[in-house]
Amino acid sequence: MYRRALEGREKAWGPEHTSTLDTVNNLGILYADQGKMAEAEAMYRRALEGKEKMWGPEHTSTLATVNNLGILYADQGKMAEAEV
């Protein structure tokens, strides 16, 4: 369902719209929960890049994605990356 939502939002609003980026982040959460760490990281990084452009690095939505990426790294034992 997230993939379907993402495709629809990309078509309707474009790849960098805030609603699209929220769906990208949610897809990252799903992939992380499924143990698909590479896919989760790709989604989080995409969401983070877009959110930093749209809202800046200190916006709460941007920081939520930063947090998700940090958790992902910690879960993989990548403590140096998680700490940054």
Beta strands, then each sheet from edge to edge (+ up, - down):
end
